[in-house]
Amino acid sequence: MQHNEKNLEIVRKSVLIGSLPEDTAQEVLDASSWRHFERGETIFLQGEPASAIHVVADGWVKLFRISPNGTEAVVSVITRGHGFGEAVAFRGQPYPVTAEAVTECTLLQIPAAALISMMSERPEICLSVLGSVFQHLHELVTDVEHLKAQTGAQRVAEFLLDLTDAESGACTVTLPYDKVLIAGRLGIKPESLSRAFAKLRGLGVIIKRNHAAISDIEALRSFAEEDPAASWGKAL
């Protein structure tokens, strides 16, 4: 498929591509292909041989595992400018997760074999790959910290704050995917998500379908950053 300039700009700013010299970045792009996926379409399956690295140019991608009892566990939800699959692709291991398009999305697919070949001649590519993998590790540590140190309502508050660039005042954000997936992403049950939305109403957050109107961003941020012992009283 053909890419547009906006998608190309987003990919060029990703951790994996953005830190490369211009000529090397262009060579990586030339060796790659653009893929379009409809909502609900599978990108790869858990257990498939990992042969490519993906960078999201537009849309949202869900990474999840299926447990032996058939339960779906959401590992991560990836959006534009972020890559996934680096570590396993370079080691030739099977994908440990299934990747599915949560929304209509566009991905840059980088063949692992081509990138490995370039890495032997261009050490700077190795540094870019390490940077991308470190980003995943940092995000994972942050996720674990939130699961351990925040209440469900605080996690929902932070999720909403991540959807806006505004620092203060009021704003309206669009929920990027359905509430069941939001709950899975935040490590809570769907019914707990509904209760969290109800609790945040007291902080001026109104949910209508797939939009959230936030009346006071600074108040919501203060709530998200509070010690849980202090926030329990407000969230109950």
Residue pairs with C-beta under 8 A, 6 or more apart in sequence:
1 34
1 35
1 36
1 106
2 34
3 34
3 57
3 106
3 108
6 58
7 34
7 57
7 58
7 106
7 108
8 29
8 57
10 57
10 58
10 80
10 81
11 17
11 29
11 55
11 57
11 81
11 108
12 18
12 25
12 29
13 81
14 55
14 81
14 82
14 83
14 132
15 82
15 83
15 128
15 131
15 132
15 135
16 53
16 55
16 83
16 86
16 110
16 128
16 129
16 131
16 132
17 25
17 28
17 29
17 55
17 128
18 25
19 124
19 127
19 128
19 131
20 28
20 124
20 125
20 128
21 124
24 118
24 122
24 124
24 125
27 118
28 110
28 114
28 115
28 118
28 125
29 108
31 110
31 111
31 114
31 115
31 118
32 108
32 109
32 110
32 111
32 114
33 108
33 109
34 57
34 106
34 107
34 108
34 109
35 43
35 54
35 106
35 107
35 108
35 109
36 104
36 105
36 106
36 107
37 43
37 59
37 101
37 104
37 105
37 106
37 107
38 101
38 104
39 101
39 102
39 103
39 104
40 100
40 101
41 100
41 101
42 98
42 99
42 100
42 101
43 54
43 61
43 99
43 100
43 101
43 107
44 50
44 85
44 95
44 98
44 99
45 95
45 98
46 65
46 66
46 94
46 95
46 96
46 97
46 98
47 94
47 95
48 94
48 95
49 92
49 94
49 95
50 85
50 88
50 89
50 91
50 92
50 93
50 94
50 95
50 112
51 89
51 111
51 112
51 113
52 85
52 89
52 109
52 110
52 111
52 112
53 83
53 84
53 85
53 86
53 89
53 109
53 110
53 112
53 115
54 61
54 83
54 84
54 85
54 99
54 107
54 108
54 109
54 110
55 81
55 82
55 83
55 107
55 108
55 110
56 78
56 79
56 80
56 81
56 82
56 83
56 84
56 105
56 106
56 107
57 80
57 105
57 106
57 107
57 108
58 80
58 105
58 106
59 79
59 80
59 101
59 102
59 103
59 104
59 105
59 106
60 77
60 78
60 79
60 101
60 102
60 103
60 105
60 176
60 177
61 77
61 78
61 79
61 84
61 99
61 100
61 101
61 102
61 105
61 107
62 74
62 76
62 77
62 78
62 99
62 100
62 101
62 102
62 177
62 181
63 74
63 75
63 76
63 77
63 78
63 84
63 97
63 98
63 99
64 72
64 73
64 74
64 75
64 97
64 98
64 100
64 184
65 72
65 73
65 75
65 96
65 97
65 98
66 72
66 73
66 98
67 73
72 184
73 184
74 181
74 184
74 185
75 97
76 84
76 139
76 143
76 185
77 102
77 177
77 181
77 185
78 84
79 176
82 135
83 132
84 99
84 136
85 95
85 99
86 129
86 132
86 133
86 136
87 133
87 136
88 94
88 95
88 96
89 112
90 112
90 115
90 116
90 129
92 112
102 176
102 177
102 181
103 176
103 177
115 125
115 129
118 125
119 125
119 126
119 129
146 154
146 155
146 158
147 155
147 187
149 228
150 158
150 224
150 228
151 228
151 231
151 232
151 235
152 186
152 188
152 192
152 193
152 195
152 196
153 195
153 196
153 199
153 200
153 223
153 231
153 235
154 223
154 224
154 226
154 228
154 231
154 235
155 186
155 187
155 188
155 196
156 182
156 186
156 188
156 193
156 196
156 197
156 200
157 200
157 203
157 205
157 220
157 221
157 223
157 224
158 224
159 182
159 185
159 186
160 173
160 200
160 205
160 212
160 214
160 220
161 217
161 220
161 221
161 224
163 173
163 174
163 175
163 176
163 212
164 171
164 173
164 214
164 217
166 217
167 217
167 218
168 217
168 218
169 216
169 217
170 213
170 214
170 215
170 216
170 217
171 213
171 214
171 217
172 211
172 212
172 213
172 214
173 211
173 212
173 214
174 210
174 211
175 182
175 207
175 210
175 211
175 212
179 190
179 193
179 194
180 190
182 193
183 189
183 190
183 192
183 193
186 193
188 196
196 235
197 205
197 207
199 234
199 235
199 236
200 220
200 223
202 234
203 216
203 219
203 220
203 223
203 234
204 214
204 215
204 216
204 219
204 220
205 212
205 213
205 214
205 215
205 220
206 212
206 213
206 215
214 220
223 231
223 234
223 235
226 234
